[in-house]
Amino acid sequence: MARQNFGGFGGGNMQQLMRQAQKMQQQMQEAQEKLDAAEYEAASGGGMVSVKVSGKRELLDITIDPQVVDPDDIEMLQDLIMAAVNEALRKGEETREATMNRMAPGMGGMF
């Protein structure tokens, strides 16, 4: 019985490639879980507003210094919150991209 040739790879090489692919998939899954569990913090207004977000891009905590709460200038408080949240999310996304690109460098920035 003739051995099948899979695109130039012998049967043993194909099995080895499959094992490598499974190992890489497992490593990527583990990395994804670590990234999801990570927390990122950022502040704005010189620390007057600070936030914490999860790697799943969920807002976990907001801390607002009472000195920044001015009923006559709500827009400033809103801007500070938005700036802090966006910075924390940016940090998380930057870490996620760097981690995934390190794991799959030949995938053309797929992540």
TIMAR-314073 format. One line per 3 residues: number of its first residue (from 0); their letters; for each residue x, y, z of N, C-alpha, C. Coordinates in Angstrom, 1 decimal. Atoms other than C-alpha are relative to their C-alpha. Layout:
! TIMAR-314073
NUM> a> X/Y/Z/X/Y/Z/X/Y/Z; ...
//
This chain:
! TIMAR-314073
0> mar> 0.9/-1.2/0.0/0.0/0.0/0.0/0.9/1.2/0.0; -0.9/-1.2/0.2/1.5/3.3/-1.1/-0.4/1.0/1.1; 0.1/-1.0/-1.0/2.0/6.0/1.5/-0.5/1.3/-0.7
3> qnf> 0.5/-1.2/0.6/0.0/9.2/0.8/1.0/1.1/0.2; -0.8/-1.1/-0.1/2.0/12.3/0.1/-0.8/1.3/0.2; 0.8/-1.2/-0.3/0.5/15.5/1.6/0.7/1.2/-0.4
6> ggf> -0.6/-1.3/0.5/1.7/18.4/-0.5/1.5/0.0/0.2; -1.4/0.0/-0.2/5.3/17.3/-0.3/0.5/-0.4/1.3; -0.4/0.4/-1.3/5.3/16.4/3.3/-0.3/-1.5/0.2
9> ggg> 0.2/1.4/-0.3/5.7/12.8/4.4/-1.0/-0.1/1.2; 1.0/0.1/-1.1/3.1/11.4/6.9/0.6/0.4/1.4; -0.7/-0.4/-1.3/5.6/11.8/9.8/0.1/1.5/0.2
12> nmq> -0.1/-1.4/-0.1/6.2/15.4/9.0/-1.3/0.7/0.2; 1.3/-0.5/-0.1/2.5/16.1/8.7/-0.5/-0.1/1.5; 0.3/0.2/-1.4/2.0/14.7/12.2/0.7/1.0/0.9
15> qlm> -0.8/-0.9/-0.7/4.8/16.8/13.5/-0.5/1.4/-0.1; 0.6/-1.3/0.3/3.3/19.9/11.9/-1.3/0.2/0.8; 1.3/-0.1/-0.8/-0.1/19.1/13.5/0.3/0.2/1.5
18> rqa> -0.3/-0.1/-1.4/1.5/18.7/16.9/0.5/1.4/0.3; -0.5/-1.4/-0.2/3.3/22.1/16.5/-1.2/1.0/0.0; 1.2/-0.9/0.1/0.0/23.7/15.4/-0.8/-0.1/1.3
21> qkm> 0.8/0.1/-1.2/-1.8/22.3/18.4/0.7/0.6/1.2; -0.8/-0.6/-1.1/1.0/23.4/20.8/-0.1/1.6/-0.1; 0.1/-1.4/0.2/0.9/26.9/19.3/-1.4/0.5/0.4
24> qqq> 1.4/-0.3/-0.3/-2.9/27.0/19.6/-0.2/0.0/1.5; 0.2/0.1/-1.5/-2.7/26.0/23.3/0.8/1.2/0.6; -0.8/-1.1/-0.5/0.0/28.7/23.9/-0.8/1.3/-0.2
27> mqe> 0.8/-1.2/0.3/-2.2/31.3/22.2/-1.2/0.1/1.0; 1.2/0.0/-0.9/-5.2/30.3/24.3/0.4/0.4/1.4; -0.5/-0.3/-1.3/-3.1/30.5/27.5/0.3/1.5/0.1
30> aqe> -0.4/-1.5/0.0/-1.8/34.0/26.5/-1.3/0.8/0.0; 1.3/-0.7/0.1/-5.4/35.1/25.7/-0.6/0.0/1.4; 0.5/0.0/-1.3/-6.5/34.0/29.2/0.7/0.9/0.9
33> kld> -0.8/-0.9/-0.8/-3.6/35.9/30.8/-0.4/1.5/-0.3; 0.3/-1.4/0.4/-4.4/39.0/28.8/-1.4/0.4/0.5; 1.3/-0.3/-0.5/-8.1/38.8/29.7/0.0/0.3/1.5
36> aae> 0.0/-0.1/-1.4/-7.2/38.5/33.4/0.8/1.3/0.5; -0.8/-1.2/-0.3/-4.8/41.5/33.3/-0.8/1.2/0.3; 0.6/-1.3/-0.3/-5.7/44.9/34.7/0.9/1.1/-0.4
39> yea> -0.8/-1.2/0.4/-4.6/48.3/33.4/-0.6/1.2/0.6; 0.4/-1.2/-0.7/-4.7/51.6/35.2/0.5/1.2/-0.8; -0.4/-1.3/0.5/-4.5/55.2/34.0/-0.6/1.1/0.8
42> asg> 0.6/-1.1/-0.7/-5.1/58.6/35.4/0.1/1.2/-0.9; 0.0/-1.3/0.7/-5.8/62.1/34.1/-0.1/1.1/1.0; 0.1/-1.2/-0.8/-5.8/65.6/35.5/1.0/-0.1/1.2
45> ggm> -1.0/0.1/-1.1/-2.6/64.9/37.5/-0.4/-0.9/1.1; 0.4/1.0/-1.0/-4.2/61.9/39.2/-1.3/0.3/0.7; 1.3/-0.3/-0.6/-7.5/63.6/40.0/-1.1/-1.0/-0.4
48> vsv> 0.9/1.1/0.4/-9.3/60.9/38.1/0.9/-1.2/-0.4; -0.7/1.2/0.4/-8.0/57.3/37.9/-1.0/-1.1/-0.3; 0.9/1.1/0.4/-9.5/54.2/36.3/0.8/-1.2/-0.1
51> kvs> -0.5/1.4/0.2/-8.9/50.5/36.1/-0.9/-0.7/-0.9; 0.7/0.9/0.9/-9.9/48.3/33.2/0.6/-1.3/0.0; -0.4/1.4/0.1/-9.7/44.6/32.6/0.5/-0.2/-1.4
54> gkr> -0.5/0.4/1.3/-8.0/42.9/29.7/-1.2/-0.3/-0.9; 1.2/0.3/0.7/-11.6/42.1/28.6/-0.6/1.3/-0.4; 0.5/-1.4/0.3/-12.0/45.9/28.1/-1.3/0.4/0.8
57> ell> 1.1/-0.4/-0.9/-14.4/46.3/31.0/0.5/0.9/1.1; -0.3/-0.9/-1.0/-14.3/49.2/33.3/-0.2/-0.6/1.4; 0.1/0.7/-1.3/-13.5/47.9/36.8/-0.1/1.0/1.2
60> dit> 0.0/-0.9/-1.2/-13.0/51.0/39.0/0.3/1.4/-0.5; -0.2/-1.4/0.2/-13.2/54.8/38.9/0.2/0.7/1.3; -0.2/-0.7/-1.2/-11.7/57.0/41.5/0.1/1.5/-0.4
63> idp> 0.1/-1.4/0.3/-12.5/60.7/41.5/0.3/0.8/1.2; -0.3/-0.8/-1.1/-10.8/63.2/43.8/-1.1/1.1/0.2; 1.1/-0.9/-0.2/-13.6/65.3/45.4/0.3/1.5/-0.5
66> qvv> -0.4/-1.4/0.4/-11.6/68.5/44.5/-0.4/0.3/-1.4; 0.2/-0.2/1.5/-12.3/68.0/40.8/-1.5/0.1/-0.3; 1.5/0.0/0.2/-16.1/67.8/41.3/-0.5/1.4/0.2
69> dpd> 0.5/-1.4/0.0/-17.3/71.3/40.4/-1.4/0.0/-0.8; 1.3/0.1/0.6/-21.1/71.4/39.7/-0.1/1.0/-1.2; 0.0/-1.0/1.1/-20.4/74.4/37.4/0.9/-0.4/-1.2
72> die> -0.9/0.5/1.1/-17.9/72.5/35.3/0.0/-1.5/-0.2; 0.1/1.5/0.2/-19.2/69.0/34.7/0.7/-0.4/-1.2; -0.7/0.4/1.2/-17.7/69.0/31.2/1.5/-0.4/0.3
75> mlq> -1.4/0.3/-0.3/-14.2/69.1/32.7/0.1/-1.4/0.6; 0.0/1.3/-0.7/-14.9/66.1/34.9/-0.3/-1.1/-1.1; 0.3/1.0/1.1/-16.4/64.2/31.9/1.2/-0.2/-0.9
78> dli> -1.2/0.1/0.8/-13.3/65.0/29.9/1.1/-0.8/0.7; -1.0/0.7/-0.7/-11.0/63.7/32.6/-0.3/-1.5/0.1; 0.3/1.4/-0.1/-12.9/60.5/33.0/0.2/-0.7/-1.4
81> maa> -0.1/0.6/1.4/-13.0/59.9/29.2/1.5/-0.2/-0.3; -1.5/0.1/0.3/-9.2/60.6/28.9/0.6/-1.2/0.8; -0.5/1.1/-0.8/-8.4/58.2/31.8/-0.4/-1.4/-0.5
84> vne> 0.5/1.3/0.6/-10.6/55.4/30.4/0.6/-0.3/-1.3; -0.6/0.2/1.3/-9.3/55.8/26.9/1.5/-0.4/0.1; -1.4/0.3/-0.2/-5.7/55.7/28.1/0.2/-1.4/0.6
87> alr> 0.0/1.3/-0.6/-6.3/52.6/30.2/-0.3/-1.1/-1.1; 0.4/1.0/1.1/-8.0/50.8/27.2/1.1/-0.1/-1.0; -1.1/0.0/0.9/-5.1/51.9/25.0/1.1/-0.9/0.5
90> kge> -1.0/0.8/-0.6/-2.6/50.4/27.3/-0.3/-1.5/-0.1; 0.4/1.4/0.1/-4.5/47.1/27.4/0.1/-0.5/-1.4; -0.1/0.4/1.4/-4.8/47.0/23.6/1.4/-0.1/-0.5
93> etr> -1.4/0.0/0.4/-1.2/47.8/23.1/0.7/-1.3/0.5; -0.5/1.2/-0.5/-0.2/44.9/25.4/-0.5/-1.2/-0.7; 0.6/1.2/0.7/-2.6/42.5/23.7/0.6/-0.2/-1.3
96> eat> -0.5/0.1/1.3/-1.3/43.3/20.3/1.5/-0.4/0.0; -1.4/0.3/-0.1/2.4/43.1/21.3/0.1/-1.5/0.4; -0.1/1.4/-0.4/1.8/39.7/23.0/-0.4/-0.9/-1.1
99> mnr> 0.4/0.9/1.0/-0.1/38.1/20.2/0.9/0.1/-1.2; -0.9/-0.1/1.2/2.3/39.5/17.5/1.3/-0.8/0.3; -1.2/0.7/-0.4/5.2/38.0/19.5/-0.2/-1.5/-0.2
102> map> 0.3/1.4/0.1/3.5/34.6/19.4/-0.1/-0.5/-1.4; 0.2/0.3/1.4/2.7/34.7/15.7/0.6/1.0/-0.9; -0.6/-1.1/0.7/5.3/36.9/14.1/-0.2/-0.1/-1.5
105> gmg> 0.1/0.1/1.4/4.8/35.5/10.6/-1.4/0.1/-0.5; 1.4/0.0/0.5/1.0/36.1/10.5/-0.4/1.4/-0.4; 0.3/-1.2/0.6/1.3/39.6/9.2/-0.8/1.0/0.8
108> gmf> 0.7/-0.9/-0.8/0.0/41.6/12.1/-1.5/-0.4/0.1; 1.4/0.5/0.0/-3.2/39.5/12.1/-0.7/0.4/1.3; 0.6/-0.3/-1.3/-3.8/40.4/15.8/0.2/1.5/0.2
//
